Amino acid sequence: MSVRVRALRKAFGAHEVLRGIDLDIAPGEVVGLIGPNGAGKTTLMSCLLGFLRPNAGEIAIAGRPNDDLDVRRRTGFVPERMNFDRGATGWNFLRYMARLAEVKDADAKSRAMLERIGLAGAADKRLSQYSRGMLQRIGMSQALIHEPDYLFLDEPTSGLDPNGVLLVRDLIAEQKARGAAVLLNSHQLAEIEKVCDRVLFLHRGVIERAETLRQVDRIVVAITMLPGFDVQHIPNAQLRDNVLIATVESEQDIARLVKELVDGGAGIVDVRKHTTDLESIFRGAA
């Protein structure tokens, strides 16, 4: 059920936008795609979805071509901006999308989805009356109504207020929990860090760097301490500017490590799970 891309290339005339992309997304994995404007992120997503035909390379989803009808039925997509029929109500739009996707109990599931995204009170309003954030929410709902196995999100939090951002974060976590493979394209680095398992840095048509943000079998913790404490006796750890970076297997191990440091005389200022500094990667400092 994985998404697999090998040696993908796409050019527009003499300009080659994608220059050999390799990519894998496993079931239940959320992969973030970051990079500067013009790096090829939207082009890559458009190729994966079959909107653009690549010049070379291979795209396989669940071992099938990405334009296979069964694959399309199991795919959800949220573009940064959707072209809606603004004369339709939120209820009619979502019910139509559910029926188009052959969702069983389409009416009941549409009502439940409108409730889930906080638009039940606006179900009878026309989309022309929706704010940018409301349109983004209804766009998210149409991608999820049929519980897709493959979910492609292009700036899904664009135009959303903090409550909307939290909602999208929760929805992505729900898709991950039920085993969907998710590709998220976003400039919101803080959101990428919160929801993604891995991140790919795309620059000038190639993946320049890949970082794992979360490990299934271990936890990386960052403990900020007052200067002057010797940490050489701490296994699987290193000190960076008074921040101890240590690898442990469980949250109980974090508590034990902090107690050991305090009992040894260390002054603990802050304890948190350590993630890759995406801002430094983006700026080219890492």
C-alpha positions as CSV (number, residue, x, y, z in Angstrom):
1,M,0.0,0.0,0.0
2,S,3.0,2.3,-0.1
3,V,3.8,5.2,-2.4
4,R,7.0,4.6,-4.4
5,V,8.7,7.1,-6.8
6,R,12.0,6.4,-8.6
7,A,14.1,8.7,-10.8
8,L,11.2,11.1,-11.5
9,R,11.9,13.9,-13.9
10,K,9.7,16.7,-15.2
11,A,10.5,19.5,-17.6
12,F,8.6,22.4,-19.0
13,G,10.3,23.1,-22.3
14,A,14.0,23.4,-21.7
15,H,13.5,24.0,-18.0
16,E,13.8,20.8,-15.9
17,V,11.8,21.3,-12.7
18,L,12.3,17.8,-11.2
19,R,15.7,16.2,-11.8
20,G,15.5,12.7,-10.5
21,I,13.3,12.3,-7.4
22,D,13.2,9.1,-5.3
23,L,10.5,9.0,-2.7
24,D,8.7,6.4,-0.5
25,I,5.8,6.9,1.9
26,A,4.7,3.9,4.0
27,P,1.2,3.2,5.3
28,G,0.6,5.2,8.5
29,E,3.5,7.6,7.8
30,V,3.3,11.4,7.4
31,V,6.0,12.8,5.2
32,G,6.6,16.6,5.0
33,L,7.8,18.3,1.9
34,I,9.6,21.6,2.3
35,G,11.7,23.9,0.2
36,P,11.8,27.4,-1.3
37,N,9.4,28.7,-3.9
38,G,10.2,27.2,-7.3
39,A,11.8,24.1,-5.8
40,G,9.3,21.8,-7.6
41,K,7.1,20.9,-4.7
42,T,3.8,21.5,-6.4
43,T,5.1,20.0,-9.6
44,L,6.0,16.8,-7.7
45,M,2.6,16.6,-6.1
46,S,0.9,17.2,-9.4
47,C,2.9,14.3,-11.0
48,L,2.0,12.0,-8.1
49,L,-1.7,12.8,-8.5
50,G,-1.6,12.3,-12.3
51,F,-2.3,16.0,-13.1
52,L,1.0,16.2,-14.9
53,R,2.8,13.5,-16.9
54,P,6.5,13.2,-16.0
55,N,9.1,13.0,-18.7
56,A,10.9,10.0,-17.1
57,G,10.8,7.9,-14.0
58,E,8.3,5.6,-12.2
59,I,5.4,6.3,-9.9
60,A,3.7,3.4,-8.2
61,I,1.0,3.4,-5.6
62,A,0.2,0.1,-4.0
63,G,2.2,-1.4,-6.8
64,R,0.0,0.1,-9.5
65,P,0.3,3.1,-11.8
66,N,-0.9,6.4,-10.2
67,D,-3.6,6.8,-12.8
68,D,-5.2,3.4,-12.0
69,L,-8.9,3.9,-11.2
70,D,-8.8,1.9,-8.0
71,V,-5.8,4.0,-6.8
72,R,-7.7,7.2,-7.6
73,R,-10.7,6.0,-5.6
74,R,-8.5,5.5,-2.6
75,T,-6.8,8.9,-2.9
76,G,-7.7,12.2,-1.2
77,F,-6.3,15.6,-2.2
78,V,-6.4,19.1,-0.7
79,P,-5.1,21.8,-3.0
80,E,-4.0,25.2,-1.5
81,R,-6.9,26.8,-3.2
82,M,-10.0,25.0,-4.5
83,N,-12.3,26.1,-7.3
84,F,-15.8,25.6,-5.7
85,D,-19.2,26.0,-7.2
86,R,-19.9,29.0,-4.9
87,G,-23.7,28.6,-5.5
88,A,-23.8,25.3,-3.7
89,T,-24.3,25.0,0.1
90,G,-21.7,23.3,2.3
91,W,-24.1,20.4,2.8
92,N,-24.9,20.0,-0.9
93,F,-21.3,20.2,-1.9
94,L,-20.1,17.6,0.6
95,R,-23.0,15.3,0.0
96,Y,-22.3,15.4,-3.7
97,M,-18.6,14.7,-3.2
98,A,-19.5,11.7,-0.9
99,R,-21.9,10.3,-3.4
100,L,-19.4,10.8,-6.2
101,A,-16.9,8.8,-4.2
102,E,-19.5,6.1,-3.7
103,V,-19.5,6.5,0.1
104,K,-22.0,4.3,1.9
105,D,-24.5,6.3,4.0
106,A,-23.3,9.4,2.2
107,D,-25.8,11.7,3.9
108,A,-25.1,10.5,7.4
109,K,-21.3,10.6,6.9
110,S,-21.6,14.1,5.3
111,R,-23.5,15.4,8.4
112,A,-20.9,13.8,10.7
113,M,-18.0,15.3,8.7
114,L,-19.6,18.8,8.8
115,E,-19.9,18.4,12.6
116,R,-16.3,17.2,12.8
117,I,-14.9,20.2,11.0
118,G,-17.0,22.7,12.9
119,L,-19.3,23.7,10.0
120,A,-22.5,22.1,11.0
121,G,-24.0,25.5,11.7
122,A,-23.0,26.7,8.3
123,A,-24.2,23.7,6.4
124,D,-27.1,25.6,4.7
125,K,-25.0,28.6,3.7
126,R,-23.7,28.9,0.2
127,L,-20.0,28.6,-0.3
128,S,-19.9,32.1,-1.6
129,Q,-20.7,33.1,2.0
130,Y,-17.8,31.1,3.4
131,S,-14.6,32.7,4.6
132,R,-11.2,31.6,3.4
133,G,-10.8,29.4,6.5
134,M,-14.2,27.9,6.1
135,L,-13.5,27.0,2.5
136,Q,-10.2,25.4,3.6
137,R,-12.1,23.3,6.1
138,I,-14.7,22.1,3.6
139,G,-11.9,21.3,1.2
140,M,-10.3,19.2,3.8
141,S,-13.6,17.4,4.4
142,Q,-14.1,16.4,0.8
143,A,-10.6,14.8,0.8
144,L,-11.4,12.7,3.9
145,I,-15.1,11.8,3.4
146,H,-14.2,8.5,1.7
147,E,-11.4,7.6,4.2
148,P,-8.6,7.5,1.6
149,D,-5.5,5.3,1.8
150,Y,-3.4,8.0,0.2
151,L,-3.7,11.6,1.2
152,F,-1.9,14.5,-0.5
153,L,-2.1,17.9,1.3
154,D,-0.9,21.1,-0.4
155,E,-0.7,23.9,2.3
156,P,-3.8,22.6,4.2
157,T,-3.6,25.2,6.9
158,S,-3.5,28.2,4.5
159,G,-6.0,30.8,5.7
160,L,-6.9,29.0,8.9
161,D,-7.1,30.6,12.3
162,P,-5.4,28.8,15.3
163,N,-8.4,26.7,16.0
164,G,-8.5,25.6,12.3
165,V,-4.8,24.8,12.4
166,L,-5.3,22.6,15.5
167,L,-8.2,20.9,13.7
168,V,-6.1,20.0,10.7
169,R,-3.4,18.7,13.0
170,D,-5.9,16.4,14.7
171,L,-7.3,15.3,11.4
172,I,-3.8,14.4,10.1
173,A,-3.1,12.4,13.2
174,E,-6.4,10.5,12.7
175,Q,-5.5,9.6,9.2
176,K,-2.1,8.4,10.3
177,A,-3.7,6.3,13.1
178,R,-5.9,4.5,10.6
179,G,-3.0,3.7,8.3
180,A,-3.2,6.3,5.5
181,A,0.0,7.4,3.8
182,V,0.2,11.2,3.9
183,L,2.3,13.7,2.0
184,L,2.2,17.2,3.3
185,N,3.5,20.2,1.4
186,S,3.7,23.3,3.6
187,H,5.8,26.4,4.4
188,Q,4.6,26.2,8.0
189,L,7.7,24.6,9.5
190,A,6.3,24.5,13.0
191,E,3.3,22.4,11.8
192,I,5.6,20.1,9.8
193,E,7.6,19.4,13.0
194,K,4.4,18.6,15.0
195,V,2.7,16.2,12.5
196,C,5.3,14.6,10.3
197,D,7.4,11.5,10.8
198,R,10.0,12.5,8.2
199,V,10.7,15.6,6.2
200,L,12.2,16.0,2.7
201,F,14.0,19.2,1.7
202,L,13.4,19.8,-2.0
203,H,15.7,22.3,-3.7
204,R,16.3,22.9,-7.4
205,G,14.4,19.8,-8.4
206,V,16.2,17.3,-6.2
207,I,15.8,16.1,-2.6
208,E,18.9,17.6,-1.0
209,R,18.2,16.3,2.5
210,A,15.9,13.9,4.3
211,E,15.4,14.0,8.1
212,T,13.6,11.7,10.5
213,L,11.6,13.7,13.0
214,R,10.2,10.8,15.0
215,Q,11.6,7.3,15.7
216,V,9.2,4.4,16.5
217,D,11.6,2.6,18.8
218,R,13.4,5.4,20.6
219,I,13.1,9.0,21.9
220,V,15.7,11.8,21.5
221,V,15.5,14.2,24.4
222,A,17.0,17.7,24.8
223,I,17.9,18.7,28.4
224,T,19.1,22.3,28.9
225,M,21.4,22.6,31.9
226,L,23.3,25.3,33.7
227,P,27.0,25.3,32.6
228,G,29.8,23.4,34.3
229,F,28.3,19.9,34.7
230,D,30.3,16.9,33.3
231,V,28.1,14.6,31.2
232,Q,30.7,12.2,29.9
233,H,29.3,9.3,32.1
234,I,25.9,9.6,30.4
235,P,25.5,6.9,27.7
236,N,24.2,7.7,24.2
237,A,24.5,11.4,24.9
238,Q,26.3,14.5,23.7
239,L,26.5,18.1,25.0
240,R,25.9,21.0,22.7
241,D,26.0,24.5,24.2
242,N,24.8,23.3,27.6
243,V,22.1,21.2,26.0
244,L,22.4,17.5,26.6
245,I,21.1,15.4,23.6
246,A,20.3,11.9,24.8
247,T,18.7,8.9,23.2
248,V,16.4,6.8,25.4
249,E,13.8,4.1,24.9
250,S,10.8,5.4,26.9
251,E,9.4,8.4,28.7
252,Q,10.2,6.5,32.0
253,D,13.8,6.6,30.9
254,I,13.6,10.4,30.5
255,A,12.4,10.7,34.1
256,R,15.2,8.4,35.3
257,L,17.8,10.4,33.4
258,V,16.6,13.7,34.7
259,K,16.7,12.4,38.3
260,E,20.2,11.1,37.8
261,L,21.4,14.5,36.6
262,V,19.7,16.3,39.4
263,D,21.0,13.9,42.0
264,G,24.5,14.4,40.5
265,G,24.3,18.2,41.0
266,A,23.1,19.4,37.5
267,G,21.0,22.4,37.3
268,I,18.1,21.5,34.9
269,V,16.6,24.5,33.0
270,D,14.4,22.7,30.4
271,V,13.5,19.2,29.3
272,R,11.8,18.5,25.9
273,K,11.8,16.0,23.1
274,H,14.3,16.9,20.5
275,T,13.4,17.4,16.9
276,T,15.4,18.4,13.9
277,D,15.7,22.2,13.5
278,L,13.8,22.6,10.2
279,E,14.4,26.4,10.2
280,S,18.1,25.9,10.2
281,I,17.8,23.4,7.3
282,F,15.7,25.8,5.4
283,R,18.1,28.6,5.9
284,G,21.0,26.3,4.9
285,A,22.6,26.6,8.4
286,A,22.4,22.9,9.3
